Amino acid sequence: MTDEAHMRAALQLAARGLGNTWPNPAVGCVLVKEGNVIGRGWTQPGGRPHAETQALARAEALSPGAARGATAYVTLEPCSHHGRTPPCCDALIRAGIARVVVALRDPDARVDGRGFARLRQAGITVEEGLMGAEAAALNAGFIRRITRGLPLITLKLASTLDGRIANSTGESRWITGPTARLAVHALRARHDAVMVGSGTVLADDPDLTCRIAGMDPVPMLRVIADARLRTPPTARLVREARLQPSWLLTGAGHRPSALAPYIAAGVEVVSIRRAPGGGLLPRPMLAALAARGVTRVLVEGGAGLAAALLRAGLVDRLVWYHAPGLMGAEGLASLGPMGVAALSAMPRFRRTATQVLGEDVMSEFVKE
């Protein structure tokens, strides 16, 4: 097998960690010696152990000293600093790795080339950049949090062909079929957090968990954007906060007595600066999530929150599930007011994938 084939395998391993490793990146590692794979690893839930130490442990279990003289294919520069675990660079050096092929340099200031330098000082051959674009796309959320102080935002919409998400009475379950709904659960599993506005909580009382038979992701972080504390303490996202973590993003200045029921239920309350109209400012809202380690957020509604993020240019990816039905003007639109005065001012996206899911069609887009 070629270097590219081994790196592709490492990227596939890294993808297993998406949604489970924050605030750390999702990394994959493959160890190869004399043409044979002797160890594989990926970042474990919670961000540790790291991929390299996992792969080395598997190689050692196969045969003591098996990694000596091997090549390590790693999707992100091995860490060189002491955190909760020792540096992966040191582990690779101690194991006697002869060559390290890395897809992408780590933008974290604690690493950012220091890992490469440490390996080279130990006499290890280091090659950088193989399939770097693919590695950057995989860890776009981690990179965005480190370089821009924001998480990657995916907006998910499920609507009729004419863009309606509920009928005139508010009925919305279920517009799409069971296959599409299962795909949404898989989409949730690849994100650190699922976010909704208070209107969605009031209308649907969602639980926003990942329910796929046989799948055991880390507890899904649920985030409510609610400037005015409209979320009732009886909502499932509040009642079940000790089972599945919930954060409430709300405007600053609420009385402690108003926040007390949420805090008592185990909800983490995060105060956000308000916009002049009283709502939450989108960028400070997302920056607060990034500051707490969140790298990837799936926004599931409602129409007002989606429009606010689009107006601010903060939606990076769009996943749209279209059901083969029509409601007409009486139905609730998938987006709130956008203030688009000219076609040239529309947020524009580029389609990257289309998939038929039962009777429904899913389309994925990235921001132009």
N, C-alpha and C positions, 0 to 999 in steps of 0.2 A: 504493500500500500504506500501511497505517496504522502508527503507532508500535508498536503491539502486534505486528503482523506482523513488523516488522523485529527487535524484541526476541526474538520467538519463534525467528527464524532465528539470532540470536546465541546463544541458549541451546542450540540444536541443534549449533552449532559448538563451544560449550564442552564439550558432552558427549563430543566426540571425544577430549578430553584425559583423561577419567577413567581413573585407573590409571597414567597416564604422566607426570603433572606434579609429583608430590609431591617436596618439601614445599610447593610452591606450589599455589595453587588452579587449577582448570580454568576458564578464562575465554574467552568468545567476544566478537567485535567485528564490527560491520557498519557500513560507511561509506556514507552515502547523500547524493547531491547532485542537486537538481532532480528528485527522484523516481526516480533511477537508482542502483543499487548499484555503487559504484566500487571497493570493497575489502572483503575479508573476511579474518578471521584468528582463530586460536585458539592457546592456549598450547601451545608445542611440547614434545616429550619432554624430561624433566629440568627442566621449569619455565621455560624460556626458549629463544628469544625470547618475549616476552609477546604477547598477542592484539592489542593496539593497534598495536604496532610492525609486526607481520605485516600487518595490514590497511593501514596507511599505506604500507608498502613495495609492496604490490600496487597501490595507487592511484597511487603515484609511477611505477611501471613502466608503467601504462596511459597516463599523461600527466603530465609534470612539473608540480607545483603543482595537481594535480587535487583535492586534499583541501581547498583553501582555500574557506571558506564552507560546507563540508559538515556534516552531522550524524553524530555517532558514537553508535552504540547499543552499550553495553558492559554485560556481565552483572555486573561487580563494579567498585567504585570504582577508578579508575586510581591506580596507585601514585605516591607523591610523595617517595619516599626513594631514595637511592643504594644499590644493592646491587652485584650483579655486572653489572647493566645500569643505564643512566640511568633516571630516572623517566619513566613513560609520560605523566604530565601534561605534562612539558616537550616530549615528542615531539608531542603533540596541539596544544600552543600554537604550536610552531614551524611546524607544518603549516598553521596558519590555520583550524583547526576552529572553526565558529561556535556549535555547540550540541552538548552531550553529554547523552544520556539514559542513566541508569544504573539497573540493577535493584536493586542491593543495596550498602549501605555495607560497606566492608572492616573487620572487627573487629580486625584487627592494629593494635596500638598505634602502629606506625610510620606508619600511614595514618589510619584511623578519622576521616574528615572532612577531613583535611588535603589530600587530593586534590581534593575539591570546592572547598575554600577557594582553593587555588592556581589552579584553572581560572577561578573567578569573579573573582579578582583580575586575571586576564588579559583580562577582558571577555567570557568565554565564558558563554553561558546553560547552566545545569546543572539538569536535572530528575531527581529521585531517586524510586525506589520502584516503577517500572513492572515488573510481574510479579516483585515481590520475593519472594513465597512460592515461586515456581518456582525462582528463583535460589538461595534458601536451601536448598531440598531438593536441588538439584544439588550444591551444595558443602557439604552437611551435615558431611562428614568434616573438611574444612578448618576450618569454623567450630567444630566440637567440639574439635579439637586446640588452636585458639587460645583458646577461652573456657573449656574444662574440662580441658585437658591430657590428653585421651583421644582415640583414633581412633574412627571410626564402625565398629561391629561388625555384620557380617552373618553369621548362622549358616546354613549350608547343610546340609540333611539329605536323604538319598536312602534311601527305605525301602519296605517292603511296605505294604499297606493297614493292617496291624496294627502298624506302627511298628518293624519288625525290619530291621536293617542287615546281618545275616549269619546263617547257619544255625548249628547247634550245633557244627559243626566249624570255624567261622570263615570259611567260604566266602562271599564277598561280590561277586565279579565274575562276571556283572554283574547287579545287581538291576534297574536301569533300562536302557532301550534306547538305541540309538545317537543318536537325536534329542535325548533328554534329556541325554546325556553331552556332546553338542556344545554344548548350551545352557549347561552348567556351564563349559566352556572360555570361552565368551563372558562369563559372569559373572566368572570370574577376571580377564579382561582389564580389567574396570571397577573393579578393586580394586588397591591398591598392593601388598598382600601376601596370601599364603595361609598359614594357620596350622593346624597339626595337633598332637596330643599324641603322646607317644612310643609309646603303644599302637598308634596307626595306623601309625607307621613300622615297628614290629615286625611287624604283621599284614600290611601291604600293600606295604611298600617303595615308596611313591609317588614320582613325580618332580615333581608339582604344577606343571607348566608349562602354558602356553596354546598349544594345538595346533589352529589353525584355518588351513586353506589360504589363502594370500594375505595373512594378517594378520601384521604384524611389530611387536608391542608391545615396549616396553622390557623387558629381562630381568626375569622375575617374581621378586620377593622371596619366599623360602620361609622360614617361621618354625616352629621346633619348640619346644613347651613340654615340658620334660623335667627335672624337679626332680632326679632321681636318676641322670642320665647313662645311661639305658638304651639310648639310640640307638647302634647299632653304628657304628664308623667306616667299615664297608663299605657302609652304607646309601647309596642314590643321592643323597639330599639332602646327604650329606657328601662323597661322591666327586666330585660334579659342582658343588661350591660355587664353583669358579673360573669355570664357564660360566654358572651361574645362581646369584645370591647366596643364601646360607643363613645365617640367624641361629639360634643355639641359646640359648634362655632357660632358665637352669638355676639351681638354688639356690646361694647364696653358700657359700663355704667348701670347695670341692673342691680337692684337691691339684693343683698345676701340672702334674704328670705325667699326671693323669687328663684334663686339658683339652688337653694337647699334641697328641694326634692330630687333634682337630677344628681347632685353630688351624693346624696344618701343612697341612691340606687346604683352608684358605681360609675356614673357617666363622668368623663373628663370634660370639664367646661373650659373652652378657650375663648378669650375675649379678643375681638377683632375690631379694628377701626371702622366706623360707619362711613358710608357715602353721604353726601349732602341730603339726599332724599330719605335717609334712614336705613337703607339696606347695607349689606356687607360689601366692602370693596373687594373685587375678585382677586387682585394680585396679593394684597396682604393676607387674604384668606388662604391662598395656596402657599404663600411663603411660610405661614405658620405651620402648615403641615410638613413642609420640607425641613423646617428647623427642628421638627420632632422626629426626623428620620424617614419620613414617607417619600418613596421614590416614584410610585405608579398609582394613579387614582383613576378609577372607573366611575364616571358621572352617569347616573341612571335617571335623572329627572329632578325637578320637573321642567316645564317649558320656560319658566322665568330664570331658573339657575342656568339652564343650557344657553339661553339667549345672552345672559350677562357674560358668561365665559367666552362665547363667540364674539360678542362686541369688543371684548378686551383683547382678542387675539390670543387667547390662552388655551385653545383646544388644539392639541397636536395630532390626534387621530380620531376618526369618526367611524363607528360601527353601526350600520343601519339595517334593521330587520324590517322588510316590507311584507305585509300580509296581502293576499290577493282579494282585497275588498275596498269599498268606497263608502264614505260617510257623508261627504258634502260639507257645506259651510257651517252646519249646526254643530259639527264635532269640534272637540278641543284640539287646537293646532299643536304640533309637536314643539314649536318654538314660540316664545313670547316676542314682543316687539323688538326689532333689530335696528330700527333707525336707518335703514339703507335708502339713501336719497338718490343714488345712481347705481347702475349696474356695475360700474367700475369699483364701487365700494363694498361689493359683496365679499364676505369671506369665501375663499375658493380652496377646494381640496382636489387631490388627484386620486383616482381610484386605483387601488393596488390588488384587490381580490374580489371575486364574486363567487358565492356558493349557494346552491339550492339546498334548502333544509326542509324536507317534507313539501308542504304547499307554499312555503315562504322562501324568500330570497334574502341572503345576507350580503351586504357590500361593505368593504373596508376602504377607507380613504386616509390619506395623510395630508397635512397642511401644505399648500403650495409654498 
